[in-house]
Amino acid sequence: MLMAVRTLEAGNRMNAEIVSAEKRIVELGIDMPPAPQPLGAYTETVQSGRLVYVTGTLPVVAGKLQYTGTLGKEIDLIDGRKAARLAALNSLAAVREHLGSLDRIVRVLKTEVYLATTDEFVAMQPRIADGASQLLLDVFGDKGLSVRKIMGVASMPLHAPVMVELLFEVDG
């Protein structure tokens, strides 16, 4: 667990005393986007018991993809991290719409980050995925520290470089 935390930016972790994710969003000056709309025949969120699954979200603003291309070719590390953060923010918007409040989240259980990268850029994949993971830590504190899977893929919808999928435990 400590190794995973060390890969994230030092000093940005919060302790478990943070109670309100909604307050934290305001404190961080984050402008929450509206929940993304499905691009096909699926829903953005599904709840089963205390688990809420959020579909893979892309780095979109107002329905328009903000980053396109392949990481390591058209997109560098800095923009890749921004794209991962934006995709995770869209996931939070989807779960917020579903639950009514991010304060209902007990913890983030799993973060999956899919990256379209060149073969030469694979060593950067964890640092790009940290764009999403860091947002979750900033908003939820230690409750945002989850298991994580990073997958390199050949292509994604709309030629997006990043897709983030999240799994949450929520209150009863």
N, C-alpha and C positions, 0 to 999 in steps of 0.2 A: 504494500500500500504506500509506503513512503517513497518508493522509486517512482510511482506514477505521479505523486504530488510534486516531486522534484523537477519533473519535466515541464511543469507549468510555471508561469512567471512568478517569481518570488515576491512575497509581500501582498499578493492579491487574494490570498485565501482568507476567508472569514471563519470564525468559530461557530459552533452549533447554536450560539445564543441568538443569532438572527432569527427572528420569529416570522417576519412578514416579507415574503418575496415581492409583494406588490409595493411595499414601502421602499424596498431595495431598488426596484426598477426606477422609482422616482428619484431616489438619492443618487443613482448612477447617471441620471439624465438620459435614460434610454427612452426613445420615442417608439412605443410599441406599434408595430404595423397591424393592419387588419389581418385576420386569418387568411392564409392563402386558399385559393379555390382549386378544386381538383382539376387535373388536366384530362381526365378520362372517367371511366366508370368505376369509381372507388370513392371512399370517404377519407377525410384527413385524419380522423381519430376513431378508434373503437375502444370501448371500455368493456372489460370482463371482470366483474367483482371489483377489487381494489387496484386493478392494473389498467392503465391507459396507454395504448399503443398509438404512436403518431407516425403516419406514413413518411416516406422519404420526402424531405422538403428541400427546395432549391433556393439559391440566393436571388430571390425576386423582390422587387419593390413595385407596388401598384400593378402587379401582374406582368411586369417586364423583367426579364433576366438581366441582372446587373453585371455579371461576369460570364463570358463565354470563352471556350477554348480549352486547351490542354495545359495542365500545370507543368511547368518546366519548358514550355514552348511559348505560348502566347501569354501565360500568366505566371508571375513570379511568386516567391514565398510570401511576401507581404500581402499582395492581393489575394493569394490563396487563403491566408488566415482570415482576411476580411470576408471572403466569400463563405468560409465555414461558419464564421460568427453570424453572418446574416441568415444563412440557412437554419442555424440553431434558433435564432430569434424568431424566424417564421414558424418553427416547431412550437415555440413557447406561445406564440399568438394562437396557433391552432388549439393547443391544450387549454389555454385560457378561455377561448370561446366555448369549448366543450364543457369545462368545469365552472365557468363563471368567475373564477379567481385562481391565480397561481398559488395562493395561500393554502389551497386544498392539497397541494403536493406534499407528500410525506418524504419522498426522496426520488432522485433520478436513479433508476436501476441499471440502465444500459444505454450507451451512446454508440451508434454505428455511423461511421463516416466513410462514404464512398468517394474516391478521388480518381479523376481521369488524369493520369500523369504519364510523362515520358518514362522510358526505362531508366534513364539517367537520373531522374528526379525522385526515385522511390525512397531514398534516405531522408528526404524532407517530409514524407507523409505524416509522421507523428507530429511534427512542428505545425503543419497545416491544420491537422485535426485539433490541436490545442486551441485554435481560434474558437471552436465550438465548446470545447471542454472548459476553457477559461470563462466564457460567458456563463455557463451553468454554475461554476464555482462562485463567480461574482454575485449572481442572483440568489443562489440557494445556500451558500456557504458549504459546509461539509456535506450537507444533504445533496449537493450537486456533484459530488465525487462518485463516479459510477465505474462499472466495468466498461471497457471500450473495445470495439472492433474497428479496424481500419482495413478497407479493401481497395486495392487498385483495380480499376476497370478500364476497358477499352473505350467506351463511350457511354453517355448518359442522355436523358431526354433534353431536347433543345440545345444540345452541345454544351450543357452545364459542366463546369469543372468539379463541382462539389455537390453532394447530397448528404443530408443528415437525417437519421432516423432515431427516435428516442422512445424509451419505455419508462413510464412513471408508476410509482406506487402512490395512491391517493387515500385520503381519509375515508372512513366508512360512511 
